[in-house]
Amino acid sequence: MLLVAGCGGETKVATTTTPARTAGPSDVAECLNTVQFLVEVTGRTVTGNAPDGVAFVIRFYSSDAQAAAAAARLGARYSRAMGRTVIDYRGNPPAHPGGEPRVLIRDDFATLRHCIQPR
């Protein structure tokens, strides 16, 4: 934003920074449901499926540190902290018998980030 004073011609630049915030469970669910995710809210938890069918649970915590600690307890392979939330996608079946369990993909995480941490 550029501000210019009337007399004297002094120019001042006003800068503002907006800290990343975590949206609430209902806002996240509404956002995800509009982009082909299928989710529902129960208290401070959003449960559902990505468009490709991978199931997940988003839990909301009081701070980023609590979310990071919860994600560390779950392990990095099937969970991810995002702001004050933890996305847990453990327990999905493999795409093929004997294969690795299905996981959320990069595009899913981009959509989740968009809904969880709106700018």
C-alpha positions in Angstrom: 0.0 0.0 0.0 1.5 3.4 -0.9 0.3 6.6 0.8 1.1 10.0 -0.6 0.7 13.1 1.6 -1.0 16.2 0.0 1.3 19.0 0.8 5.1 18.5 1.0 5.1 15.4 -1.2 6.3 13.1 1.5 5.8 9.4 0.6 5.3 6.8 3.2 5.0 3.1 2.6 2.7 1.3 5.0 3.3 -2.5 5.3 1.1 -5.0 6.9 1.7 -8.7 7.5 -1.0 -11.1 8.2 0.0 -14.1 10.3 -1.1 -17.5 9.1 -4.2 -18.6 10.9 -6.0 -21.8 11.2 -9.7 -21.8 10.2 -12.3 -23.5 12.5 -13.6 -27.0 11.9 -16.9 -25.9 10.3 -15.1 -23.5 7.9 -12.7 -26.2 6.9 -15.4 -28.7 6.3 -17.5 -26.2 4.2 -14.4 -25.3 2.1 -13.5 -29.0 1.5 -17.0 -30.0 0.6 -17.1 -27.3 -2.1 -14.0 -28.9 -3.8 -15.2 -32.5 -4.0 -14.0 -33.7 -0.7 -16.7 -35.4 1.4 -16.4 -34.5 5.1 -18.3 -34.0 8.3 -17.6 -32.1 11.5 -17.9 -33.6 15.0 -16.7 -31.1 17.7 -13.1 -30.2 16.9 -12.6 -33.0 14.4 -13.3 -33.2 10.6 -13.6 -36.7 9.2 -13.9 -37.6 5.5 -12.5 -38.6 2.2 -10.4 -37.0 -0.5 -11.9 -37.1 -4.0 -9.8 -40.2 -4.8 -11.3 -42.0 -1.7 -8.4 -41.7 0.7 -9.9 -41.4 4.2 -8.5 -38.9 6.8 -9.2 -37.2 10.1 -8.3 -33.6 10.8 -8.0 -32.8 14.6 -7.8 -29.2 15.8 -5.5 -28.3 18.7 -5.1 -25.1 20.7 -1.6 -24.3 19.4 0.9 -25.1 16.6 3.1 -26.8 19.2 0.4 -29.1 20.4 -0.4 -30.1 16.8 3.3 -30.7 16.0 3.6 -32.9 19.1 0.5 -34.9 18.2 1.8 -35.4 14.6 5.2 -36.6 16.0 3.4 -39.2 18.2 1.5 -40.5 15.1 4.6 -40.6 12.9 5.4 -38.8 9.7 4.5 -41.6 7.4 0.7 -41.2 7.7 0.2 -37.9 9.4 1.0 -34.2 8.9 0.8 -31.1 11.1 -0.7 -28.1 9.3 -1.0 -25.0 11.5 -3.0 -26.0 14.6 -4.3 -29.2 13.0 -3.1 -32.7 12.4 -4.2 -34.6 9.4 -4.2 -38.4 10.1 -4.6 -40.7 7.1 -3.6 -44.0 8.7 -5.5 -47.2 8.0 -6.3 -46.8 4.3 -6.3 -50.0 2.3 -3.7 -50.6 -0.5 -4.7 -49.9 -4.0 -3.6 -53.4 -5.0 -3.5 -56.5 -2.8 -0.2 -56.7 -1.0 0.7 -53.1 -1.9 1.4 -50.1 0.3 -1.6 -48.3 1.9 -3.1 -45.4 -0.1 -2.1 -42.0 1.1 -3.1 -38.4 0.4 -1.4 -36.9 -2.6 0.3 -33.6 -3.2 -2.8 -32.0 -4.7 -4.9 -33.2 -1.7 -2.4 -31.5 0.7 -2.6 -28.3 -1.4 -6.3 -28.2 -1.1 -6.2 -29.0 2.6 -3.7 -26.2 3.2 -5.9 -23.8 1.3 -8.9 -24.7 3.5 -7.1 -25.0 6.8 -4.8 -21.9 6.5 -6.7 -19.4 4.4 -4.8 -16.2 3.6 
